[in-house]
């Protein structure tokens, strides 16, 4: 059968993973609160603590509109993720959703793009960790790591050692077990939300409406480009669906957690953006590393407040690395289970109930770009890869409604199919804002993925091998 027509039914995905029981050797230990914290942990990090200044450089004071535009794109797609996550509660997330609707080849390319969203974003997030770690060290002891060992190339760095360290620490915690990882993520999520609320409280004391005029200094194109950059701040909410085999009552809790996370994060980001631009002019914020700490230091006239913000950023970015690495390992586990990548990624340790080897491979592979790749290159590729995945998910929810109208769904997209179609259109609009260089890089990335599928995935597909097996013929039928 053609890979485009080779579709894996939702019932088969659920039964193979054990998603309604215990998932493929994994244990159900996460409740709704932990799942929400996991989602917040996956989202709030480098995008707001480090990437805010890059969004301001593109959009000026209109960065608030950019954040809203990026949020709207995520909200449309969040509805689709919520429906699919409740209907197909497995670890594969977007990859499994595509496999059940759009065919094996497209599913593999979606999984390939997930290497950008989950894997490469680990590197991008880790890169920003060193900037705030230095800010924290400076406020505590008046000393910083040398820029050559703590900054990305292009910003005076040679090898980003803190980025490697935070990835290895996250891998160590993930290998120990999901219960420990979920608890750590919950604590860190609460800490970073508290720190961002504290930032808003401090920055609003120095709010100056003159900083908002002129508002759209770079016009509509600047707002669009700013939204494409700001979108990086929302990456990670779909990681909630990768916990489908380790969540209690996944059909109910996954949709609820997705909607709560998007609502909380959108409100928080818009408040932070308004507070930042109100307290300091857009020109002063633009392209400044550790911008939030800089603003608090200026407002308070002391490095103590900036040190607290830096501490929150260190915790926030570490939690994103932890949550996103978790999502990446579960995606790879699902692809390995289907035979599209080597079987080593699906092995689960009977001692810890986690894919230990998978986790350490991911850590080793993505520590390298975190150490030596400039942040802006990684962020742009991650953004366009994620937008492509979201467009595919919106298409998948439409296809699944038509293919399996009677499938059990604990949540349904409202105003169907208007919202999924709008989700696709908004994703394409933000892809347009990433620029032609990023399009070319992403196109090359997809070509490589198609070659990997043709040379390995198609030949080793377990679904393909099942279909190729001849149908057994009974002796009586053969005689007739």
N, C-alpha and C positions, 0 to 999 in steps of 0.2 A: 504494500500500500504506500502511496505517496506520503512523504513526511508531513506535507501540508494537510492531508486528510487523516493522518494518524492521530486520533484524538483519544485521550484517556478519560473515561467517564468519571464524574464526581463520586459515584458510589464506589468505584474501584480505588480511587485515590484515598477515600476515607477508610475503606476496609484494609487496604495495604498498610496504611500508617497506624491503624488502630486508634484513629482520632477520637472516636466516641468511647474508647476504653482507655488503655494506656498506650502511649504513642511510641512504637518502635523501640522499646527499651528505655524510653524517657519516662519521667515521673511527673504527675500532675501536682504541682506544689504552689502555683501562682493563683492568688485570688484576684478579684477586681481591683482592689486598691493597689496591690503590687503591680498589676498589669498597667494601670494608669501611670504609676510612677516609672515603670519601665519605658512607657511611651514618652513621657516627659524627659526621662533620662536620655532617650535616643535622639530627641529633637533639640533641646535647649543646650547650646554649647558654643562652638567656634562661630557659628553663623551670626549670633547676636553679640557675643563678646569681642570677636575679632572682625567678622565680616561686615558689621554695621558701618564702619568707616569707609569700606569699599563701596557700599550701596550709596552712602552720602556723596561720595566722589562722583558717582554717575548721575544722581537725581537731585542733589542739593536738598533744600528743605522739603521738597516734594517726596522725600524718601518715605514719609508716612504713607503716601498713596501707593508707593512701590510695595511696601509691606502688605497693604490691604489687597492689592492686585495679586500678589503671590499667595496670600491667604485664601482668596476666592478660588484660585486655581486648585489649591489643596482641598478646600471644602467640597467642591464639586466631586473631586476624585475620592475624597474620604467617604462619601455616601456609597460609591461603588465598592471600595475596599470593605466597608462595613457589611454590605450585602453578601459579597463573595466570601468574606471571612467567616460569616455566620453559616453559609451554605456549604463551604468546603474548608472546615477547620483543620488544616494540615500545616506542616512546617514550611511548605514550599512557597507560600505567599504568592506574589505575582506570577512566578514561574508555574506553579501548579494551576493557577487560574487560567493562564494562557494555554496550558496543556489540555485542560478540560474544554476549551472553546475554540482556540485558533490553530491548533495543530502542533505537532512535535517540533518542527523546524523553528517556528516563531517562538515557541516556548523556550527552546534552547537559546535563541537570541535575547529573549527577555532575561533568562538566567545569566547570560553573558553581560547584559547591561547591568544586572544586579551586582556584578563584580565592581562596576563603577560606583553604584549607589552605596552599597554596604562596605565593600572592600576598600576601594580607593578613598572613599570619604573618611575611613578610619585614618588613612595617612594624612588627609587634609586637616582633619580635626586635631590629630596629634601634633601637627606642625605648629598650630596656634598655642599649644600648651606651654611651650618653652617661653613664649613672649610674656605670658602672665606669671609663669613661675619666676622669671627674673624680676618682674614687678613686685611679687610677693617677697622674694629674698631681699630686694633693695629696701622695702619698707620695714622688714624685720631686723636685718643685720647690716644693712648698708652695703651689701656686696651682691654682685651679679655674676652669672656664668659668662664666660667670654662669648661675644656674638658669633664667633666662628664655630662654636659648639652648641649654640642654642637658637640660632635663627635659620630660616630656610635660605637656600641659595638665591641670590638676587637681592637679599636684604642684609648682606654682610656675613652670611653663614657659609660654612663649608660642609659640616655634618651636624645634623640636628639630633644631638644625643638625648635630650629630654623626650623627644617624640618616640624614639625607640624604647626608652625606659617605660613610658606609660602604656605602650602596646604590650610589652612583655608582662607588665604587672596585671593588665586586664586579662591576658591569656592565662596567667597563673590562677586568678580568681575563677575564671570560667571553667577551667579544668577541674577545679575542686567540686563544683556542683551548682545546679541552678538555684537551689535554695539560698546558698550563700551569696550568689551573684544578685538575686532578686532583692535580698535584704540590703545589700550594699547600694544597689541602684536606688531603692526607695529612700534611704537616708540622704544620698547625694542629691536626689531630685528635690526633696524638701529644702535642703540647704541652698541650692542655687535659685529656687523660686524666692526664698526669703531675701537673698542677696540682691536680686533684681528689683524686688519691691523696695528694698532699702535704697537702691540707686535712684529709683523714681522719686522717693520721698526727699532725698537730698537735692537732686537736680531741679525739681519743681520749685524749690525755695529760691532759685536763681533764674527762674523763667523770665525770658525777655521776648516779647512778641515781635520785636524788630528783627530778631534772628530768622523769622519765618518769611521775611520779605526782602527781595522778590522770592516768590514761592517756587515755581518751576523754572529754575535758572537755566536748565538745559533742554527745556521743551518736552514734548510728548516722548520723543525718542529717548531722552534721558530718564524719564519715568519708567519706560519699558526696559531699558538696560538695567536700571536700578532694581526693578522687579525680578529680572533674571538673576541678578546677584543675590537679592534678598531671599529668593526662593531656596537658596542653599540653607538658610536658617530654619526652614521647615522640613528639610529632609530627615527622615527617620520615623515619621508617624506610622508608616506602613510596616515598620519592623514589628509592630504589635501582632500582625498576622503571622509572623514567623514563629510565634509562641503557641501556635494552635494545638500542639501535642503536649504542652506542659502547663496548660491553663485549666483550672477547674471550670466546668460548664462553659466550654469555648463558644458554643453557638450563641449564647446569651452575652457573655462577658466581652468578647472581642468587638462586636459592633458598639457596645456602650463605651468601652475604653477609647476607641478611635474618636468618637464624637466628643467626649470629654476633653481629650488631649488637644484636639484641634481648637476647641473653644477657648481653653485656658491659655494655650500658647499664643494664639492670635491676639487676644486681649493684652497679654503681657508684652508682646513685641511692639504693638502699637503705642502703648504707654511708654516703653523704653525709648522708642524712636522720637516721640514728641518731647519727652523730657530731655533727651540728649541735645536735640537741635535747639530747644528753648533755652538751655543753659549755656551753650557755646555755639558760635556761628558755624555754619556748614563748612566754610573754608578751613576753619581750625580743626574740625573733626575729621574731614576727608583724609583718607589714606594714613591715618595715625594708628600705629600699633597700640594695643591696650587702651583704646579710646575711652572706655567707661571709667577706668581708673584715673585717666588724665582729667576727665571732666570733674570727678569727685574731688580730686586734689585741688583743682582750681576753685571750686565752689567753697570748700571748707578751709582752704589755705593750709592744709596739713596733709602729710602723706599717710596718715592713719586710715582715713576713709578709703583712699585708693588701695591701701593694703587689704582692707576687708573685701573690696570688690575683686581684687586680684585673687584672694583666697577663694571666693565664690567661683571665679572663672576656672581656677585650677581644678576645683571639685567638679564643676559643670562639664568641662572638657573631658576629664577622666571618665565621668559617667557615660558620656556619649561614646567614647572609645569602647567601653565595656558593653553597652547595649547594642551598638552597631556590629561589633565583632560577633556577638551572640547571633544576631540576625544572619550574618554572612555564613557562619558555620552551619546553621540550620538550612539555609538555601542549598549549600553544597551537599549536605546530607540528603536532601530530597532528590537532587539531580543524580547523585551517586546511586540512590535507591532505584532510580529508573534506568541505570546503566549508561547514562550520557557522559559521565565523567568517571574516573577510576573508583573502585569499590572502597579504597582506603578511607574515603570521606564519609562513608555511612556507618563505620564501625563505632559502636557505643560501648564505653567501658562498663562492665557489670558492677564495678566498685563504686563509681561516681555517677553512673547513669548520664554521662555526657560524652560527646564525640571528642575525646582527648587528642588523638592524633590529628584530626581535622583542625582542632583549635590551634595547635602549635604550628601546623603548616601555614595556616592563615596568618598567624603572628609573624612568622619568619618571612613570608613573602611580602607582606605589606609594611613591614618595618623598613624595608629598603627604600621605597619611594618616600616614606615619611622622613627619612634621614637626608635625602639628597634632591628631592623634586621641589621646585618653587610652588608656593601655596596657590597662586592665582591659576596656574595651569591645571592643577588637580581640581580646584573648585569648579572651573568652567566645564571640564569634562564630566564631573560628577553631576552637575546641574542638568546638562543636556541628556545624559543617560537616564536620570531619574524622570525627567519630563517625558521621554519616550516610553518609559515603563508605565507611567500614569496614563498616557494616551491609550496604551494597549489594554490596561485594566478597564478603562471606561468602555472600550469596544467589547471587551470580554463579558462585561455584565449584560450588555445588550444581546450578545450572541448566546449566552447561557439562558436568558429569558426565553429566547426563541427555541433553543435546542431542548431545554429541560424545563418547561413551564410549570411542571408539578413538583419540582425539586423542593425539599424542605428548606425554607428560608426564615430565619429568625428576625431578619430585618429586610426591608425593601426600600429601594431608592425612591424617594418621593418625586412626583412630577416626571416619572419615567415616560419616554426616553429623553426628555428635554435636558435634564441635568447631566447625564453622561455625555450627550453631544456637546453641551457647553464645556464640559471638562476637557474633551478632546480639543476643542477650538482654543481654549485658554492655554493649554499645553503647547500647541503649535505656535501661538502668539509669543509665549515666553521663549520658545526655542529660537524664534526669529530674532529675539533680542540678544541672544548669546554671541552673534556675529559669525561671519563666514569662515573665519579660521577655525573656530570650534566646530562648525559643521563638517569641515574637511577632516579634522582629527577624529570626530565621531564616526564619520563615514568609513575611514580607514579601520577604525576599531571594529565596526560591524563586519567588514570584509574579512578580517582575521577571524572573527567569531564564526562566520559562515564556513570558512575553511576548516576550522577545528571541528565543527559539527560534521562536515562531509567526510573528514578523514578518521574521526573517532566516534562521535556521538551516534551517527546514523548506523554504523556497523555494530555497535555494542548495545543499542537500544533494547531493553528487555521486552518492551511492548512489540517492537518490530520482530524480535525473535519468536515471540508467541504467535504472531500472525503468520509467520513463515512456516510454522509447523503444520504438516499435513493433517487434515481431519481424519481420525481413525475410522476405518470402515469395518463393519461387522461381517463375519464370514457369510451369514445369510444374505446380506445385501450384496456382497461381492458375487455370490453365486447367481443372484437374480440379474 
